[in-house]
Amino acid sequence: MSRLRRKLGDPPLISTTSGVGYRIADTPTA
């Protein structure tokens, strides 16, 4: 995950969620 986070530059709009993985905070949880 750290690799993907570093690739994205660890933007504030992307949060790490256990189970789902990477989900855009801007997107509503479906």
N, C-alpha and C positions, 0 to 999 in steps of 0.2 A: 504493500500500500504506500509505503514511504516513497517508492520509486514513482508511482503514479502521481502522488502529491507533489513531488519535486518537479515532475514533468509539467504539471498544471501551474506550478509556481505557487501552490498553496493559496489560491484565491479565497477571499472571505465569503464568497457566495456559494462555495462548495464545502459541504460538511461531511465528515466521515460518519456513517451510520453502521453500527454492527448488524450484520444480517443482509441489509440491502447493499451495503458497500458504499459507493459514491453516489450521492444524490444532490441535485441542485436545490439549494434552500429556497430558490425562487419558485420552484415547482411544488405544487400542493401534493401532500401525501395521498396517494391513491391506494 
